[in-house]
């Protein structure tokens, strides 16, 4: 029996996830003009699989995410979870696969940040709102 995945407790995000899952991404992959994927991390305290929907970019077969938390002071919970355990599950449209997450740094982060701001310009506004450097995450498919 498959482990139960807990969707984001945020109402609109949970509805987005449900629509995405129910339609294999036909509804929800392109969300408010930007492509979105579903990311499942393992709760760092509970061990429970937790799923959220996030905008993404791509580079050389990898998927790129921004841990903006909507410009909040702290990192999003999903980011803390993948730092604790970088093994994640990803759904893009109807494809579900395992991946390993890592935080980009230095020049790589700067290049990916610019790419993601080009996809979703609000990220630049979010960064201006907070003192923390907003992490950029790279997801690489597991072999």
Buried (B, 14 or more C-beta within 10 A) or exposed (E): EEEEBBBBEEEEBBBBBBBBBEEBBEBBBEBEEBBBBBBBBBBBEEEEBBBBBBBBBEEEEBBBBBBBBEBEEEBBBBBBBBBEEBEBBBBBBEEBEEBBBBBBEEEBBEEBBEBBBEBBEBBBEBBEEBEEEBBBBBBBEEE
